[in-house]
Amino acid sequence: MAKELAKQYNPKDVEDRIYKTWLDGKYFHAKCEEGKDTYTIVIPPPNITGQLHMGHALDNTLQDILIRFKRMQGFDTLWLPGTDHASIATEAKIVEKMREEGITKEDIGREGFLKRAWDWKKQYGGRIIEQLKKMGSSCDWDRERFTLDEGCNKAVNEVFVNLYEKGLIYRGERIINWCPHCMTSISDAEVEYEEQAGHFWHLRYPFKDGSGYLELATTRPETLLGDTAVAVNPNDERYKDIIGKTLILPLVHREIPVVADDYVEIEFGTGVVKITPAHDPNDFEVGLRHNLPVINVMTDDAKITDDYPKYAGMDRYEARKAIVADLEAEGALVRIEDYTHNVGTCYRCSSTVEPRVSKQWFVKMKPLAGPAIDAVKQGDTKFVPQRFEKVYFHWLENIRDWCISRQLWWGHRIPAWYCADCGEITVSKTEATACKHCGSKNITQDPDTLDTWFSSALWPFSTLGWPDETEDLKHYYPTNTLVTGYDIIPFWVMRMMFSGIEQTGQVPFDTVLIHGLVRDSQGRKMSKSLGNGVDPLEVIDTYGADALRFSLATGNSPGNDMRYIPERVEASRNFANKIWNAARFILMNLENDNELPLDINALALEDKWILSKYNDLVAEVTDNLEKYELGLAVQKLYDFIWDIFCDWYIEICKSRLNGEDKKAKDTARSVLVYVFTNTLKLLHPFMPFITEEVWQALPHSGDSIMISVWPKFETKFEFKAEENDFEKIMAVIRAIRNRRAEMNVPPSKKAKVFIVSNDNKTFESGSAYICRLGFASSVETADSFSAEGSVRVITDDATVYMPMKELVDVTAEIERLQKDLKKAEEDKIFFEKKLNNPGFMAKAPADLVEKQKEGLQKALDKIALINESIEDLKNM
């Protein structure tokens, strides 16, 4: 007896059990097999603070499809998983929890805080990994890494020291982006710009000699306290005579010079700009060129410093109001103008970023950016789609030095020590115990940690054992495909590129596959504020992981955003049920679970048709996957399984399976099993759980579908002539069925079918199919027939006639159609009334109005169709 499957497919009964089987079988584990081509993906490590969201679900579905495909193709595959320590996000979570307990970081000290952080990681850090497993992710969990583990820390220190010794890492006072909420510096890539309504405050600064004023405008009057000059363009004829003169700064009454600098745009505003080197990146550069003092007027949490007693302790926005009022009182405020401008905000907390001068650690970027640009230009690494190269080039070609120090405790501590005796810095890969310059033991380590992205940038090679020359590194590096969203090209992709090239001499991956965002059904970004987020785990609980994966792959095209549509997941669940029912049908028609040999010489026309269609499917799906066209591949699989295999081939096979001819019966069984089991292999990367469960029940060889051999196109299945012949027969059957459906003729009502064609031989050989599937009592072919009293349908290769009297009772059918016509005319009046109602048209939402218009059009179309049918019947 063949195996049996339960009546209904229930993912909850299957998925956890199958995943355990895969883990127990070590099928995900990479074995460093010599002589085999390798295929490696490193997972974009999710934050340990995170919970699985739709972005993760899409990202990991795409990676798993690729890795399962390559594994079945015979590659030595490694999908390396891990998580990111996420400095800012994790520290913020822990600080928030401590606040609830009434304690601060300073209360428990660095060691106490780090113990809490590691405890938090232990408790919550593995949560997202378990959630990824629920998706069916076939990662090599034995190689799981963490960006703050010992190996990654060794790599981080190695890179820091290497770059420092080359002069590519330095410590200096520079203008940086400061988040007053997270209380740390952040890099340019971590600043998100949003359009905000603001103002231009037009001010006047008096000359010291009493000869008049200079008028200028600012969007940030509170920074006036730190002004150390006013600048004009040296080529601006209006101001040539005042360059070098002295102004009196309003409110502060400090003397400041007028300097000439090309940075000032002559045409913008009055052509006069206030210069605040401590609080604006462009002003800072002007200050360096003119040797201007740098005066910081704000504390770490963006309050005015004690140097200005009247405003000391005020928040920057509170100070702005007070300063504007005082400027007005002093006569220095000319006017206020509304102005919309882009404002930098912190990507983590959305607070407005404060540019400020600070002593930080930086990576010198220009020397590192060049080779990373060249690598993509010469094709060592390609972007899919190629258009995203522009984003990559834009960032690298306009890059500023990367501020890598963060005022946080959770992260890789900067491996630099300061000597209290000689003042020199010791940078070391290992714990320093004495100053390298004077030998003093009186040294202290820099309290700051490195930007999270510093360690993430090393992920493709640090996770494989670098800087040690490990077997994994030799075997699996460089990696192959990086799958990631377009939003982190500047954060992560470009940093991995320059880090990989600089440290290993090779690009870290050959392809960057970019996907878009998962938006809600209305096209909006999913967010907490909109409350439109969808929990993938809830979807899996309701529909199963396969349905979610299949729906995320459906319609997916590289680089484009996609919409999460619940109905699409339901349709994917229905597809899983279709597969399950097809499997049950096949199993019910097998005598045992032995593999059935496929006798190529015993094939019927429909067998050659399905094998030819299947053969093309193998070639096309393989080609689509090689080109990262996952959405196209999944659509072809859906169409083949649902329409071609289930709705056609299974139906056609039933007469042989129920017949007495054993040879014909065995041939049908062997083709059913062969095509279905191999199509399951093509589907496996997309829907791993149900394909494994069904494959195990059907006759097969091997332990698991996931390590079975990927199907190949075979010339022995090229039956193009037979495929074309059968398609002609199918077209006739479809045309007959559609016409009968339009006329509401039940399948039990048989009618003779007459066919006129240039290929009568094909239709004669297909008469049995037409009788069974086209509900014909008999089929007759000829060069011509009288059309009188017949219904006619036309295909590309035939004209089909069916005697009307054999199909319907004309009088009864006219009566039925007249009832339908009355209902359609009532619908028409209903929609016309609404659309002619001025009140409704003025108040109704646009989508509702559109629905009424669609309803009216449908009613009009239906009326026309019914009238045409009645006229045809009357002419009989």
FISE-281196 format. One record per residue (C-alpha): x, y, z; residue in one letter. Coordinates in steps of 0.1 Angstrom, whole numbers, plus 5000, padded with zeros to 4 digits. Layout:
% FISE-281196
XYZA;...
This chain:
% FISE-281196
500050005000M;501150354993A;501550605022K;498550825032E;498351195039L;495851345063A;492651475047K;493651845052Q;497052015053Y;497652165087N;501052355088P;501052335126K;501251955124D;504151965100V;506452265102E;508152225136D;508551845131R;510151885097I;512452165108Y;513651935136K;514351655110T;516451895090W;518452005121L;518951645132D;520051545097G;522651835097K;521351935063Y;522052305069F;525652245079H;528452335055A;531152075053K;534052245035C;533951985008E;537051994985E;536552004948G;533052144951K;532052494939D;531052704969T;528052944974Y;528053165005T;525653415019I;526153595052V;522953705068I;522454075074P;522654035112P;519354145129P;519654355161N;519354165193I;516754425203T;514654325174G;511554115169Q;510853955135L;509054205112H;507954185076M;511354335064G;513154045081H;510653795067A;511253915031L;514953945035D;515353595049N;512853435025T;514853564996L;518153435011Q;516653095019D;515253054984I;518753124969L;520652894994I;518152604990R;518352634952F;522152634952K;522352344977R;520152134955M;522352224925Q;525252064942G;527152364955F;528952344989D;526652605004T;527052815036L;524453055049W;526153205079L;523753345106P;524253585135G;523053895153T;524254245158D;524954405192H;523354735180A;525054975204S;522655265205I;519455065204A;520454805230T;521955055254E;518855265252A;516654965260K;518754875291I;518955235303V;515155265300E;514754945320K;517155085347M;515255415348R;512155215357E;514155075386E;515355425396G;519055375387I;521355515362T;524555395343K;526655605366E;525155445397D;526355095388I;529455185368G;530755045335R;531354685347E;527954665364G;526254805333F;528054565310L;527054265332K;523454385328R;523854415290A;525254065286W;522453935308D;519954115286W;521553965255K;521353615271K;517653665278Q;516453835246Y;519253805221G;518253465208G;514553555204R;514853675168I;516953365159I;514153135170E;511753345150Q;513953305119L;513752935124K;509952955123K;510353105087M;512152785077G;515552955074S;518252695065S;521152875081C;524252685094D;523352735131W;526552565142D;528352875129R;526153135144E;528053455153R;527553775172F;529154105163T;530454145199L;531753795203D;535453725210E;536353645173G;534653965160C;536354165187N;539754025177K;538954135140A;537854475151V;540954545171N;543154415142E;541454645117V;541554945141F;545354905146V;546054835109N;544255155099L;545755365127Y;549255255118E;548555345081K;547355695092G;543755605081L;542355625117I;543055945136Y;541756135166R;540956505162G;538556785168E;536056795140R;532456885135I;530256585141I;526556495142N;525556475179W;522256325191C;521256515223P;518756235232H;521055935226C;523856145240M;526356025214T;527956115181S;526455955150I;527855915115S;526556105084D;524855785072A;522855765105E;521356115099V;517956115082E;516756435066Y;513156545068E;511456855055E;510357085084Q;508557425085A;510857685100G;511858055097H;514558285085F;515258545112W;516758845094H;519259015118L;521559315116R;525059325131Y;526459675137P;529959785127F;532159875156K;533060215141D;529360315140G;529260325102S;526160115098G;525059745098Y;525359425079L;522059235074E;522058855073L;519558575079A;519758255100T;517457955107T;519057905141R;519358225161P;520358045193E;523757965177T;524458335174L;526058305209L;528958115193G;529458335162D;533158425157T;532858595123A;530658715094V;531658605059A;531058745024V;532258624990N;535558794979P;534058844944N;530959024957D;531359394946E;528859504973R;531159415002Y;534759454989K;535259765011D;534159605044I;536359295043I;538459305075G;536259545093K;534959465128T;531359405138L;529759395173I;527859065179L;524259145191P;523359045227L;526958915234V;528659235223H;531759045213R;533959185185E;533958965154I;535659025119P;534259025084V;536058765064V;536058675027A;535358315017D;534358144985D;531857935005Y;529458225005V;526958224976E;526658574962I;523058534950E;521658374982F;519958615005G;521958925012T;525258745004G;526258775041V;526558465063V;527158445101K;529958195110I;529557965140T;532457715137P;531357495167A;527757435154H;527857405116D;529957185094P;530457445066N;531257715092D;533757485108F;535657455075E;535557835071V;536857875106G;539857645098L;540657855068R;540558175087H;541858055121N;538658155139L;537958065175P;535557775181V;533057855208I;530657575219N;527457715233V;525557395241M;525857105266T;525656735256D;521856745260D;521457055239A;521057315267K;522857645267I;526157645286T;526857835318D;529058085298D;525758275290Y;524058315324P;520858465310K;520158155289Y;522157895308A;520257565313G;517657645287M;516857385261D;517857505226R;514257575215Y;513457755247E;516657955243A;515658035207R;512458215218K;514258405245A;517158515222I;514758625194V;512758835220A;516058995232D;517259065196L;513959235189E;514359445221A;517859535211E;516759645176G;518759365159A;515759175146L;514659305111V;511959065102R;510858695103I;510258495071E;508658155068D;510957895054Y;510757515047T;514057335049H;515656985054N;516556915090V;518856625101G;517356385126T;518756085144C;517855755126Y;517255585160R;515155835180C;514256105154S;515656385176S;517056685156T;520756635153V;523056905167E;526256965146P;529057035171R;532757035174V;534056745194S;537256545199K;536456205183Q;538055915164W;537655925126F;538455695096V;540055885067K;537655785039M;539055915006K;541855655003P;539455375011L;536555494989A;538555484957G;539155104954P;535555044965A;534355264936I;536655094912D;535554744922A;531954814912V;532955004881K;535054724868Q;532454454876G;534054274905D;530854334924T;527554394907K;524254544920F;520954384911V;519154594899P;522154794885Q;520455134891R;521355104928F;525055154918E;524155524917K;523255534954V;526555354962Y;528655584940F;526955904953H;527855814989W;531455714982L;532255994958E;530956264982N;532156095014I;533456275045R;535656115071D;533755865092W;533255945129C;533555605145I;533655685183S;530455665203R;529855785238Q;528355455249L;529455155270W;527854875251W;530054795221G;533654735211H;535754965233R;538255175214I;541654995217P;543555315226A;545155415259W;546255765271Y;549355815291C;548956045321A;552756105322D;553856175286C;550456245271G;550956005241E;548455755228I;549055375228T;546955175203V;547154795207S;545354485194K;545554335229T;545054485264E;547854745269A;549654745303T;552155025297A;552655325275C;554555235243K;556255565243H;557555615279C;556855275296G;554655435322S;551955215338K;549855525344N;547555465314I;543755465309T;541755325281Q;539555555260D;536055525275P;534255535241D;533055245220T;533155205182L;530155275159D;528154945156T;528754965118W;532454935123F;532154575134S;529254505109S;531554625081A;533854325088L;531054075089W;531753885057P;535253785067F;535453825105S;532653565108T;534853315088L;537753345112G;539753645099W;542453765108P;543353395113D;543753195081E;541052945089T;539652665066E;536352845065D;537953165054L;539952995026K;536952795015H;534053035017Y;535553385012Y;534853584992P;531153524996T;528653534968N;525353714972T;524553984997L;520754025001V;519754355016T;517354655015G;518254964996Y;517955165028D;521355035042I;523555075011I;525355375028P;525255225063F;526554875055W;527054775019V;529755035010M;531454985044R;531754615039M;533154685004M;535954915014F;536754705045S;536854385026G;539154524999I;541454705024E;541754405048Q;541654105025T;542554234991G;539254104977Q;535654224973V;533554065001P;530753944977F;530253924939D;526554034939T;524454274959V;520754174955L;518654474966I;515054444977H;512554714986G;510454775016L;507354575026V;504554835027R;500954795039D;498054725014S;497655095008Q;501355145000G;502255315033R;505455235052K;504755005082M;505255185114S;504255185151K;502755535148S;500355425120L;499655095138G;499754915104N;502554675111G;501954305105V;503554035128D;504953765106P;504653515135L;500853575137E;500653515099V;502553195102I;500353085131D;497253135109T;498453035075Y;501752855079G;505352965070A;505052835034D;502053065027A;503853365040L;507053285021R;505153224989F;503153544991S;506353744998L;508053594967A;504953644945T;505253964925G;508654044941N;511154214918S;514554324928P;514754674942G;511054754942N;508854804973D;506054554976M;502654564994R;501654315020Y;498154205010I;496353955033P;494353815005E;497653714988R;498553505018V;495153335018E;495653254981A;499053104990S;497452895017R;494852784991N;497752694968F;499252474995A;495952304999N;495852244961K;499252074963I;498151864992W;494951744974N;496951664943A;499351454964A;496451274980R;494951194946F;498151054933I;498750844965L;495250704963M;495950584928N;499350414936L;499450044945E;502650084967N;505350334974D;507950184951N;509450414925E;507850384891L;510050354860P;509150604832L;508750414799D;509350674773I;507950444746N;504550404763A;503650764766L;500250894755A;499751234738L;498851404772E;501951254788D;504251394762K;502451734765W;502951744803I;506551634802L;507351894775S;505652164796K;507452044827Y;510752044808N;510352404798D;509352494834L;512652344846V;514652554822A;512752874829E;512652854867V;516352774868T;517153064845D;514853294866N;516653194898L;520053244883E;519053594873K;517353664907Y;513953694891E;512353514920L;508853664915G;508753544879L;509853194889A;507253164916V;504453274892Q;505453014866K;505452744893L;501952854905Y;500552854870D;502052514861F;500952334893I;497452484896W;496452504860D;498552274838I;499151984863F;496151984886C;493252124865D;494351964832W;496751674835Y;495151514866I;491751544851E;492851384818I;494551104837C;491450994855K;490050784826S;493250584823R;493550544861L;489950414863N;490350194832G;491249834828E;494449874807D;497249804832K;500049934810K;498150264804A;497350294841K;501050234851D;502250494825T;499850754839A;501050674874R;504650704865S;504251034847V;502151174875L;504751084901V;507751194880Y;506351534871V;504851604905F;507951504926T;510351694904N;508052004903T;508051984941L;511852014939K;511452334919L;508952464944L;510952354975H;513052674979P;509852874981F;507652635001M;510052405019P;507752255045F;504852125024I;507152004996T;509251805021E;506151645037E;504551555003V;507851434988W;508451205017Q;504951045012A;505450994974L;507850734959P;511350874961H;514950804967S;517150994992G;516651125027D;515251475021S;514051684992I;516251965004M;519451764995I;517951594964S;519251694930V;517851994913W;516051904881P;517751964847K;516252024813F;516351694793E;516251664755T;514451334758K;511351524770F;511351764740E;507951684725F;507152014709K;505051874680A;502951674704E;502751964728E;501352194701N;498851934690D;497551884725F;497352264730E;495052284700K;492752024716I;492852214749M;491952544732A;488852374717V;487852224751I;488252564768R;486252744741A;483352484744I;483352504782R;483352884783N;480452904758R;478452644777R;479152834810A;477853154794E;474752974784M;474352804818N;474452454802V;475152194830P;477951934824P;475351654824S;473751794792K;475851644763K;475851774728A;477451664695K;480451874685V;481351944648F;484852074641I;486152234610V;489952264608S;493052224586N;494251964611D;491351724614N;493651434622K;494651604655T;491051664665F;490051314656E;492851174678S;491651404706G;487951324703S;488051124736A;489451424755Y;486851654739I;483951414748C;485051384784R;486251734792L;484151924767G;480951734776F;480451624740A;478251324731S;480451274700S;482951454678V;482851484641E;485451654619T;485051784583A;486052064559D;482752244564S;479352224582F;476152404580S;475952664609A;472252694609E;470752634644G;474252594659S;476352784684V;479752864670R;483052914688V;486352984672I;489952904683T;493252974664D;493152634647D;489452534646A;485852644643T;483452444665V;479752404660Y;477252284687M;473552224678P;471652474700M;468652244705K;470951984720E;472152244745L;469152444757V;465352464758D;465152794738V;461852914753T;462952844789A;466353004783E;464753324770I;462553344801E;465553304824R;467553564805L;464653814807Q;464653774845K;468353844846D;467854144823L;465254294847K;467754264876K;470554414856A;468354714846E;467454764883E;471154774892D;471755024864K;469055264878I;470455224914F;473955334903F;472755614880E;470655754909K;473755764932K;476055914905L;473356184896N;472956284932N;474956604938P;475056554976G;476656204972F;479156324946M;480256614968A;480656415001K;481556054991A;485255954991P;486855924957A;487255544960D;483555494968L;482555714938V;484855504916E;483155184929K;479755324919Q;481055404884K;482455044881E;479154904893G;477255104866L;479654994839Q;479254624849K;475454664848A;475654824813L;477954544800D;475654274815K;472554434798I;474354444765A;475454074768L;471953954779I;470254134750N;472653984726E;472053634739S;468253684738I;468553804701E;470653504692D;468053264708L;465153434690K;466953384657N;467253014662M;
